[in-house]
C-alpha cells in the first residue's frame, strides 16, 4: 500500500539515513535536506528549504521529546515539491535539540508538503505512531532502510 496519506508511503530507502554524522542542529538539518532524492539536482531548492527549516527551529524547536525531532517548515513550500515527502535520519549518540524534555534527538523525521492541510495531517499521524515506545526502540535498532519503512507501516496499521 504505497499511497501519499500513509507515512510509510512517503518514505523510500533513498530518503533514509541510519547514520547521521552531524554534531549540531544546523548541520543535521543540512544532512537531512541533502537526503531528499527529489531535490538532489536542485541546489537552489535545497537552500530555500534549509533556510525555512532553520527559521522554524529558531521560532520554536521541533524536538518533541523522547529523542525525536520532526523538522518541518512553518509555511507550505509551494512549488518546491508537488507531493508530500518525508526523510528519516537516525543519530547514534543524539544531538542537543532544545526538546521540551531535554533529551538529545536521535530520530529525525523531516517533513515537506505542498499544502498546509497535508502537512498537518502527516504531522498528526507521525506524532500518533511515535507515541509507541516499542516503535521508537525498533527504529533505533533497525539495520536497513527497508526495516524502517516496514516498522512504520506496521505501526500505522495499528492506528
N, CA, C and O atoms as a DFTB+ gen file, in Angstrom:
636 C
 N C O
     1  1       0.855      -1.186       0.000
     2  2       0.000       0.000       0.000
     3  2       0.892       1.238       0.000
     4  3       1.316       1.695       1.061
     5  1       1.172       1.770      -1.153
     6  2       2.033       2.950      -1.207
     7  2       1.187       4.141      -1.613
     8  3       1.100       4.476      -2.794
     9  1       0.568       4.774      -0.643
    10  2      -0.199       5.966      -1.004
    11  2       0.308       7.146      -0.205
    12  3       1.028       6.985       0.780
    13  1      -0.075       8.330      -0.639
    14  2       0.531       9.524      -0.051
    15  2      -0.080       9.875       1.297
    16  3       0.427      10.761       1.986
    17  1      -1.180       9.187       1.696
    18  2      -1.700       9.504       3.023
    19  2      -1.073       8.588       4.066
    20  3      -1.234       8.817       5.264
    21  1      -0.357       7.548       3.624
    22  2       0.316       6.699       4.596
    23  2       1.745       7.205       4.800
    24  3       2.401       7.641       3.854
    25  1       2.211       7.139       6.037
    26  2       3.569       7.591       6.346
    27  2       4.589       6.725       5.626
    28  3       5.559       7.232       5.063
    29  1       4.362       5.402       5.648
    30  2       5.324       4.508       5.003
    31  2       5.388       4.774       3.504
    32  3       6.425       4.556       2.878
    33  1       4.284       5.243       2.925
    34  2       4.254       5.572       1.507
    35  2       5.063       6.816       1.167
    36  3       5.429       7.029       0.011
    37  1       5.343       7.638       2.180
    38  2       6.112       8.868       1.954
    39  2       7.613       8.613       2.000
    40  3       8.409       9.448       1.571
    41  1       7.990       7.451       2.525
    42  2       9.407       7.138       2.698
    43  2       9.906       6.230       1.584
    44  3       9.182       5.357       1.106
    45  1      11.134       6.442       1.184
    46  2      11.782       5.498       0.274
    47  2      13.148       5.181       0.886
    48  3      13.672       5.984       1.658
    49  1      13.731       4.027       0.557
    50  2      15.050       3.698       1.124
    51  2      16.077       4.812       0.876
    52  3      16.951       5.040       1.712
    53  1      15.978       5.499      -0.257
    54  2      16.935       6.571      -0.570
    55  2      16.775       7.780       0.358
    56  3      17.696       8.585       0.498
    57  1      15.609       7.902       0.986
    58  2      15.336       9.039       1.864
    59  2      15.580       8.688       3.333
    60  3      15.077       9.365       4.231
    61  1      16.345       7.638       3.567
    62  2      16.608       7.183       4.941
    63  2      18.110       7.139       5.182
    64  3      18.859       6.536       4.413
    65  1      18.537       7.787       6.259
    66  2      19.949       7.785       6.639
    67  2      20.035       7.267       8.074
    68  3      19.609       7.941       9.012
    69  1      20.588       6.068       8.236
    70  2      20.642       5.453       9.567
    71  2      21.907       5.822      10.330
    72  3      22.142       5.313      11.425
    73  1      22.720       6.703       9.760
    74  2      23.978       7.049      10.410
    75  2      24.333       8.522      10.180
    76  3      25.320       8.841       9.517
    77  1      23.509       9.405      10.740
    78  2      23.786      10.841      10.624
    79  2      25.095      11.169      11.328
    80  3      25.384      10.620      12.391
    81  1      25.886      12.058      10.743
    82  2      27.214      12.378      11.271
    83  2      27.280      13.723      11.991
    84  3      28.243      13.992      12.708
    85  1      26.270      14.567      11.808
    86  2      26.314      15.930      12.344
    87  2      26.442      15.948      13.862
    88  3      26.133      14.971      14.544
    89  1      26.907      17.087      14.372
    90  2      27.027      17.227      15.824
    91  2      26.170      18.361      16.374
    92  3      26.116      18.567      17.586
    93  1      25.492      19.108      15.479
    94  2      24.616      20.177      15.968
    95  2      23.371      20.273      15.089
    96  3      23.294      19.667      14.021
    97  1      22.401      21.051      15.568
    98  2      21.098      21.122      14.926
    99  2      21.181      21.647      13.490
   100  3      20.569      21.074      12.588
   101  1      21.925      22.722      13.272
   102  2      22.001      23.287      11.921
   103  2      22.583      22.312      10.910
   104  3      22.067      22.185       9.800
   105  1      23.654      21.624      11.288
   106  2      24.257      20.715      10.314
   107  2      23.413      19.463      10.104
   108  3      23.435      18.887       9.016
   109  1      22.668      19.027      11.125
   110  2      21.806      17.857      10.918
   111  2      20.680      18.218       9.941
   112  3      20.261      17.381       9.142
   113  1      20.199      19.444      10.005
   114  2      19.162      19.872       9.050
   115  2      19.706      19.803       7.622
   116  3      19.013      19.353       6.709
   117  1      20.949      20.252       7.434
   118  2      21.578      20.186       6.118
   119  2      21.724      18.752       5.643
   120  3      21.495      18.443       4.473
   121  1      22.107      17.887       6.561
   122  2      22.281      16.468       6.222
   123  2      20.939      15.844       5.792
   124  3      20.883      15.071       4.836
   125  1      19.878      16.189       6.506
   126  2      18.553      15.657       6.174
   127  2      18.069      16.193       4.826
   128  3      17.533      15.437       4.015
   129  1      18.254      17.491       4.583
   130  2      17.830      18.090       3.314
   131  2      18.576      17.429       2.147
   132  3      17.993      17.186       1.091
   133  1      19.856      17.143       2.342
   134  2      20.648      16.508       1.274
   135  2      20.202      15.078       1.000
   136  3      20.584      14.489      -0.011
   137  1      19.397      14.521       1.893
   138  2      18.920      13.142       1.754
   139  2      17.644      13.070       0.897
   140  3      17.174      11.974       0.592
   141  1      17.082      14.215       0.508
   142  2      15.817      14.222      -0.243
   143  2      16.095      13.901      -1.710
   144  3      16.659      14.726      -2.429
   145  1      15.701      12.698      -2.160
   146  2      16.017      12.309      -3.544
   147  2      15.464      13.301      -4.574
   148  3      16.126      13.604      -5.566
   149  1      14.231      13.810      -4.330
   150  2      13.578      14.689      -5.297
   151  2      14.312      16.019      -5.480
   152  3      14.124      16.696      -6.490
   153  1      15.153      16.399      -4.502
   154  2      15.848      17.691      -4.594
   155  2      17.339      17.526      -4.885
   156  3      18.099      18.492      -4.823
   157  1      17.751      16.304      -5.202
   158  2      19.180      16.010      -5.384
   159  2      19.849      16.928      -6.405
   160  3      20.995      17.337      -6.220
   161  1      19.140      17.248      -7.471
   162  2      19.746      18.066      -8.528
   163  2      19.261      19.510      -8.495
   164  3      19.329      20.216      -9.501
   165  1      18.772      19.945      -7.337
   166  2      18.230      21.309      -7.219
   167  2      18.844      22.052      -6.037
   168  3      18.191      22.215      -5.007
   169  1      20.090      22.504      -6.172
   170  2      20.754      23.171      -5.037
   171  2      19.974      24.384      -4.528
   172  3      19.980      24.657      -3.328
   173  1      19.307      25.111      -5.416
   174  2      18.540      26.294      -5.015
   175  2      17.357      25.899      -4.125
   176  3      17.093      26.542      -3.108
   177  1      16.663      24.853      -4.511
   178  2      15.519      24.372      -3.734
   179  2      15.986      23.867      -2.366
   180  3      15.333      24.116      -1.353
   181  1      17.113      23.159      -2.341
   182  2      17.643      22.665      -1.059
   183  2      17.970      23.834      -0.133
   184  3      17.690      23.780       1.064
   185  1      18.559      24.883      -0.687
   186  2      18.921      26.066       0.093
   187  2      17.676      26.749       0.658
   188  3      17.651      27.139       1.826
   189  1      16.644      26.891      -0.177
   190  2      15.379      27.502       0.246
   191  2      14.781      26.719       1.410
   192  3      14.354      27.296       2.410
   193  1      14.759      25.410       1.264
   194  2      14.196      24.546       2.293
   195  2      15.006      24.647       3.582
   196  3      14.441      24.755       4.670
   197  1      16.321      24.612       3.455
   198  2      17.189      24.675       4.629
   199  2      16.966      25.973       5.413
   200  3      16.896      25.957       6.642
   201  1      16.856      27.082       4.701
   202  2      16.585      28.364       5.359
   203  2      15.247      28.336       6.086
   204  3      15.138      28.810       7.217
   205  1      14.228      27.777       5.433
   206  2      12.898      27.697       6.041
   207  2      12.936      26.832       7.305
   208  3      12.302      27.163       8.307
   209  1      13.682      25.723       7.254
   210  2      13.783      24.828       8.409
   211  2      14.505      25.516       9.570
   212  3      14.092      25.405      10.724
   213  1      15.584      26.225       9.249
   214  2      16.334      26.906      10.312
   215  2      15.498      28.015      10.953
   216  3      15.539      28.212      12.167
   217  1      14.742      28.733      10.124
   218  2      13.844      29.774      10.657
   219  2      12.831      29.160      11.607
   220  3      12.561      29.703      12.678
   221  1      12.277      28.032      11.210
   222  2      11.275      27.343      12.023
   223  2      11.876      26.923      13.362
   224  3      11.230      27.068      14.399
   225  1      13.104      26.404      13.352
   226  2      13.749      25.978      14.597
   227  2      14.027      27.161      15.522
   228  3      13.954      27.032      16.744
   229  1      14.350      28.328      14.926
   230  2      14.614      29.499      15.760
   231  2      13.336      29.968      16.446
   232  3      13.367      30.466      17.571
   233  1      12.227      29.803      15.760
   234  2      10.926      30.172      16.313
   235  2      10.601      29.285      17.515
   236  3      10.225      29.770      18.583
   237  1      10.753      27.987      17.318
   238  2      10.438      27.019      18.363
   239  2      10.991      25.668      17.926
   240  3      10.768      25.254      16.788
   241  1      11.699      24.982      18.797
   242  2      12.316      23.701      18.432
   243  2      11.266      22.686      17.992
   244  3      10.173      22.629      18.555
   245  1      11.603      21.889      16.985
   246  2      10.710      20.801      16.577
   247  2      11.098      19.496      17.269
   248  3      10.638      18.421      16.884
   249  1      11.949      19.598      18.298
   250  2      12.240      18.430      19.133
   251  2      11.021      18.186      20.005
   252  3      10.674      19.028      20.834
   253  1      10.360      17.034      19.826
   254  2       9.095      16.806      20.540
   255  2       9.281      15.951      21.790
   256  3       8.303      15.586      22.442
   257  1      10.528      15.630      22.126
   258  2      10.766      14.811      23.307
   259  2      10.967      13.355      22.926
   260  3      10.783      12.974      21.770
   261  1      11.347      12.542      23.909
   262  2      11.605      11.107      23.691
   263  2      12.674      10.870      22.624
   264  3      12.681       9.822      21.979
   265  1      13.576      11.837      22.432
   266  2      14.649      11.654      21.459
   267  2      14.206      11.812      20.009
   268  3      14.881      11.336      19.095
   269  1      13.070      12.482      19.796
   270  2      12.519      12.633      18.443
   271  2      12.480      14.102      18.041
   272  3      12.127      14.967      18.843
   273  1      12.848      14.377      16.788
   274  2      12.670      15.710      16.216
   275  2      11.916      15.570      14.906
   276  3      12.164      14.647      14.130
   277  1      10.990      16.495      14.666
   278  2      10.194      16.490      13.439
   279  2      10.439      17.789      12.676
   280  3       9.526      18.607      12.560
   281  1      11.639      17.997      12.157
   282  2      11.891      19.260      11.451
   283  2      10.928      19.447      10.287
   284  3      10.739      18.551       9.464
   285  1      10.333      20.613      10.236
   286  2       9.432      20.961       9.142
   287  2       9.385      22.474       9.060
   288  3       9.769      23.168      10.002
   289  1       8.925      22.969       7.960
   290  2       8.851      24.405       7.788
   291  2       7.467      24.880       8.236
   292  3       6.489      24.137       8.156
   293  1       7.400      26.105       8.699
   294  2       6.147      26.660       9.176
   295  2       5.185      26.864       8.014
   296  3       3.980      26.653       8.147
   297  1       5.727      27.273       6.883
   298  2       4.891      27.593       5.732
   299  2       4.940      26.461       4.722
   300  3       5.941      25.753       4.611
   301  1       3.860      26.300       3.995
   302  2       3.873      25.332       2.898
   303  2       4.855      25.872       1.860
   304  3       4.810      27.051       1.510
   305  1       5.722      25.021       1.379
   306  2       6.715      25.459       0.398
   307  2       6.150      25.196      -0.987
   308  3       6.535      24.250      -1.674
   309  1       5.226      26.060      -1.373
   310  2       4.522      25.899      -2.635
   311  2       5.518      25.904      -3.785
   312  3       6.391      26.768      -3.860
   313  1       5.379      24.937      -4.676
   314  2       6.251      24.891      -5.842
   315  2       7.552      24.149      -5.593
   316  3       8.239      23.767      -6.540
   317  1       7.898      23.939      -4.326
   318  2       9.150      23.231      -4.032
   319  2       8.969      21.729      -4.261
   320  3       9.825      21.066      -4.846
   321  1       7.853      21.222      -3.794
   322  2       7.541      19.804      -4.014
   323  2       6.097      19.698      -4.506
   324  3       5.248      20.522      -4.167
   325  1       5.840      18.673      -5.309
   326  2       4.490      18.514      -5.847
   327  2       3.663      17.547      -4.995
   328  3       2.435      17.525      -5.076
   329  1       4.357      16.750      -4.178
   330  2       3.634      15.858      -3.271
   331  2       4.384      15.768      -1.955
   332  3       5.581      16.051      -1.899
   333  1       3.684      15.372      -0.888
   334  2       4.343      15.298       0.421
   335  2       5.489      14.295       0.385
   336  3       5.436      13.298      -0.336
   337  1       6.526      14.573       1.172
   338  2       7.615      13.609       1.284
   339  2       8.206      13.689       2.681
   340  3       8.022      14.662       3.412
   341  1       8.918      12.633       3.018
   342  2       9.481      12.550       4.359
   343  2      10.875      11.933       4.250
   344  3      11.119      11.045       3.434
   345  1      11.775      12.428       5.090
   346  2      13.118      11.874       5.194
   347  2      13.285      11.401       6.634
   348  3      12.875      12.085       7.572
   349  1      13.891      10.226       6.802
   350  2      14.163       9.725       8.148
   351  2      15.667       9.683       8.359
   352  3      16.413       9.187       7.514
   353  1      16.099      10.206       9.486
   354  2      17.508      10.126       9.836
   355  2      17.651       9.654      11.280
   356  3      16.801       9.916      12.131
   357  1      18.747       8.953      11.522
   358  2      19.000       8.459      12.885
   359  2      20.427       8.804      13.270
   360  3      21.352       8.668      12.469
   361  1      20.592       9.253      14.507
   362  2      21.901       9.632      15.016
   363  2      22.249       8.702      16.178
   364  3      21.431       8.486      17.071
   365  1      23.458       8.156      16.162
   366  2      23.847       7.195      17.207
   367  2      23.777       7.776      18.615
   368  3      23.153       7.195      19.503
   369  1      24.425       8.932      18.817
   370  2      24.521       9.496      20.174
   371  2      23.379      10.454      20.495
   372  3      22.958      10.571      21.646
   373  1      22.891      11.127      19.481
   374  2      21.868      12.136      19.712
   375  2      22.470      13.530      19.622
   376  3      23.659      13.726      19.876
   377  1      21.641      14.484      19.259
   378  2      22.058      15.873      19.081
   379  2      21.213      16.747      19.988
   380  3      19.990      16.610      20.001
   381  1      21.841      17.658      20.760
   382  2      21.051      18.577      21.591
   383  2      20.070      19.331      20.686
   384  3      20.477      19.935      19.694
   385  1      18.788      19.295      21.029
   386  2      17.785      19.822      20.107
   387  2      16.753      20.718      20.777
   388  3      15.704      21.002      20.199
   389  1      17.048      21.161      21.992
   390  2      16.092      22.026      22.711
   391  2      14.712      21.399      22.854
   392  3      13.700      22.099      22.833
   393  1      14.675      20.085      22.999
   394  2      13.378      19.425      23.171
   395  2      12.843      19.763      24.552
   396  3      13.599      20.119      25.455
   397  1      11.542      19.650      24.702
   398  2      10.870      20.012      25.946
   399  2      11.400      19.193      27.125
   400  3      11.435      19.689      28.251
   401  1      11.818      17.925      26.877
   402  2      12.312      17.070      27.967
   403  2      13.844      17.092      28.077
   404  3      14.416      16.423      28.939
   405  1      14.505      17.861      27.201
   406  2      15.959      17.992      27.271
   407  2      16.731      16.794      26.724
   408  3      17.962      16.805      26.726
   409  1      16.033      15.767      26.260
   410  2      16.701      14.571      25.733
   411  2      17.214      14.865      24.314
   412  3      16.464      15.367      23.476
   413  1      18.493      14.554      24.047
   414  2      19.018      14.784      22.686
   415  2      18.225      13.984      21.644
   416  3      17.785      12.865      21.908
   417  1      18.054      14.572      20.468
   418  2      17.289      13.915      19.405
   419  2      18.154      12.873      18.699
   420  3      19.297      13.140      18.328
   421  1      17.590      11.694      18.525
   422  2      18.270      10.619      17.785
   423  2      17.481      10.181      16.559
   424  3      18.049       9.668      15.595
   425  1      16.167      10.384      16.603
   426  2      15.298      10.025      15.481
   427  2      14.766      11.304      14.850
   428  3      14.149      12.129      15.523
   429  1      15.007      11.461      13.566
   430  2      14.604      12.677      12.854
   431  2      13.675      12.327      11.704
   432  3      13.984      11.462      10.884
   433  1      12.540      13.003      11.653
   434  2      11.617      12.872      10.525
   435  2      11.450      14.258       9.925
   436  3      10.802      15.122      10.515
   437  1      12.031      14.470       8.759
   438  2      11.907      15.747       8.067
   439  2      10.683      15.667       7.162
   440  3      10.569      14.759       6.340
   441  1       9.766      16.625       7.319
   442  2       8.525      16.622       6.546
   443  2       8.483      17.795       5.591
   444  3       8.852      18.917       5.938
   445  1       8.021      17.513       4.368
   446  2       7.777      18.580       3.405
   447  2       6.468      18.247       2.716
   448  3       6.255      17.115       2.281
   449  1       5.595      19.234       2.620
   450  2       4.327      19.019       1.923
   451  2       3.957      20.289       1.160
   452  3       4.269      21.397       1.598
   453  1       3.287      20.123       0.014
   454  2       2.909      21.295      -0.777
   455  2       1.747      22.095      -0.174
   456  3       1.592      23.278      -0.480
   457  1       0.930      21.465       0.679
   458  2      -0.177      22.216       1.284
   459  2      -0.149      22.070       2.803
   460  3       0.361      21.087       3.342
   461  1      -0.704      23.064       3.472
   462  2      -0.752      23.069       4.935
   463  2      -1.594      21.891       5.443
   464  3      -1.235      21.252       6.432
   465  1      -2.698      21.610       4.774
   466  2      -3.576      20.509       5.191
   467  2      -2.835      19.177       5.188
   468  3      -2.913      18.410       6.148
   469  1      -2.109      18.907       4.094
   470  2      -1.346      17.653       4.022
   471  2      -0.294      17.633       5.120
   472  3      -0.098      16.627       5.801
   473  1       0.375      18.766       5.276
   474  2       1.442      18.918       6.248
   475  2       0.950      18.566       7.660
   476  3       1.569      17.772       8.368
   477  1      -0.179      19.176       8.049
   478  2      -0.716      18.948       9.394
   479  2      -1.196      17.515       9.566
   480  3      -1.050      16.935      10.642
   481  1      -1.765      16.945       8.517
   482  2      -2.221      15.547       8.573
   483  2      -1.067      14.597       8.815
   484  3      -1.167      13.675       9.625
   485  1       0.030      14.825       8.110
   486  2       1.207      13.958       8.246
   487  2       1.810      14.118       9.644
   488  3       2.148      13.132      10.299
   489  1       1.942      15.370      10.092
   490  2       2.489      15.619      11.436
   491  2       1.657      14.904      12.502
   492  3       2.206      14.276      13.408
   493  1       0.347      15.002      12.390
   494  2      -0.540      14.384      13.386
   495  2      -0.375      12.872      13.386
   496  3      -0.268      12.255      14.446
   497  1      -0.353      12.274      12.194
   498  2      -0.208      10.818      12.070
   499  2       1.129      10.348      12.638
   500  3       1.206       9.352      13.356
   501  1       2.175      11.093      12.296
   502  2       3.509      10.742      12.753
   503  2       3.590      10.829      14.277
   504  3       4.145       9.942      14.925
   505  1       3.041      11.889      14.838
   506  2       3.046      12.045      16.305
   507  2       2.333      10.871      16.964
   508  3       2.779      10.369      17.996
   509  1       1.229      10.434      16.369
   510  2       0.484       9.299      16.946
   511  2       1.299       8.017      16.930
   512  3       1.386       7.338      17.953
   513  1       1.905       7.663      15.786
   514  2       2.648       6.391      15.756
   515  2       3.883       6.449      16.648
   516  3       4.283       5.435      17.220
   517  1       4.495       7.635      16.772
   518  2       5.727       7.744      17.558
   519  2       5.492       7.735      19.064
   520  3       6.448       7.706      19.840
   521  1       4.231       7.760      19.484
   522  2       3.944       7.656      20.920
   523  2       4.298       6.273      21.452
   524  3       4.481       6.092      22.656
   525  1       4.394       5.298      20.552
   526  2       4.650       3.910      20.949
   527  2       6.138       3.704      21.241
   528  3       6.960       3.763      20.327
   529  1       6.495       3.460      22.525
   530  2       7.915       3.287      22.876
   531  2       8.551       2.102      22.146
   532  3       9.743       2.138      21.843
   533  1       7.768       1.043      21.856
   534  2       8.318      -0.115      21.140
   535  2       8.748       0.285      19.731
   536  3       9.791      -0.157      19.249
   537  1       7.950       1.117      19.074
   538  2       8.312       1.574      17.729
   539  2       9.601       2.399      17.794
   540  3      10.492       2.221      16.964
   541  1       9.702       3.292      18.771
   542  2      10.914       4.115      18.888
   543  2      12.145       3.234      19.092
   544  3      13.186       3.467      18.478
   545  1      12.027       2.222      19.954
   546  2      13.147       1.298      20.184
   547  2      13.507       0.556      18.900
   548  3      14.683       0.410      18.569
   549  1      12.492       0.091      18.186
   550  2      12.736      -0.654      16.946
   551  2      13.411       0.233      15.901
   552  3      14.293      -0.225      15.174
   553  1      13.003       1.493      15.823
   554  2      13.620       2.414      14.862
   555  2      15.090       2.650      15.212
   556  3      15.928       2.800      14.323
   557  1      15.397       2.683      16.506
   558  2      16.794       2.867      16.928
   559  2      17.636       1.638      16.583
   560  3      18.848       1.738      16.393
   561  1      16.984       0.486      16.504
   562  2      17.714      -0.760      16.265
   563  2      17.732      -1.201      14.795
   564  3      18.517      -2.074      14.427
   565  1      16.884      -0.613      13.961
   566  2      16.764      -1.050      12.561
   567  2      18.126      -0.991      11.871
   568  3      18.894      -0.048      12.062
   569  1      18.406      -2.010      11.070
   570  2      19.709      -2.066      10.397
   571  2      19.636      -1.712       8.921
   572  3      20.660      -1.420       8.304
   573  1      18.427      -1.736       8.343
   574  2      18.248      -1.449       6.917
   575  2      17.130      -0.426       6.735
   576  3      16.160      -0.423       7.494
   577  1      17.263       0.444       5.728
   578  2      16.181       1.396       5.445
   579  2      14.823       0.716       5.250
   580  3      13.796       1.241       5.681
   581  1      14.820      -0.450       4.602
   582  2      13.558      -1.162       4.364
   583  2      12.879      -1.546       5.680
   584  3      11.651      -1.574       5.766
   585  1      13.688      -1.844       6.708
   586  2      13.118      -2.180       8.024
   587  2      12.377      -0.987       8.604
   588  3      11.311      -1.136       9.202
   589  1      12.952       0.207       8.422
   590  2      12.323       1.427       8.941
   591  2      10.934       1.582       8.319
   592  3       9.955       1.851       9.015
   593  1      10.866       1.408       6.993
   594  2       9.591       1.558       6.287
   595  2       8.589       0.505       6.778
   596  3       7.422       0.817       7.013
   597  1       9.047      -0.736       6.932
   598  2       8.166      -1.822       7.401
   599  2       7.664      -1.543       8.816
   600  3       6.490      -1.772       9.106
   601  1       8.532      -1.054       9.698
   602  2       8.141      -0.759      11.085
   603  2       7.063       0.327      11.120
   604  3       6.095       0.228      11.874
   605  1       7.241       1.349      10.308
   606  2       6.269       2.448      10.291
   607  2       4.951       1.970       9.689
   608  3       3.878       2.352      10.156
   609  1       5.032       1.137       8.658
   610  2       3.808       0.580       8.042
   611  2       3.039      -0.223       9.088
   612  3       1.824      -0.066       9.216
   613  1       3.739      -1.090       9.842
   614  2       3.075      -1.908      10.868
   615  2       2.431      -1.032      11.942
   616  3       1.307      -1.284      12.375
   617  1       3.166       0.004      12.364
   618  2       2.633       0.907      13.403
   619  2       1.377       1.620      12.906
   620  3       0.424       1.811      13.660
   621  1       1.385       2.013      11.633
   622  2       0.214       2.703      11.072
   623  2      -0.997       1.794      10.996
   624  3      -2.128       2.229      11.214
   625  1      -0.753       0.518      10.685
   626  2      -1.866      -0.415      10.561
   627  2      -2.581      -0.608      11.898
   628  3      -3.751      -0.989      11.929
   629  1      -1.877      -0.346      13.002
   630  2      -2.478      -0.486      14.337
   631  2      -3.288       0.747      14.740
   632  3      -4.074       0.692      15.686
   633  1      -3.099       1.856      14.026
   634  2      -3.793       3.094      14.401
   635  2      -5.305       2.957      14.270
   636  3      -6.037       3.907      14.546
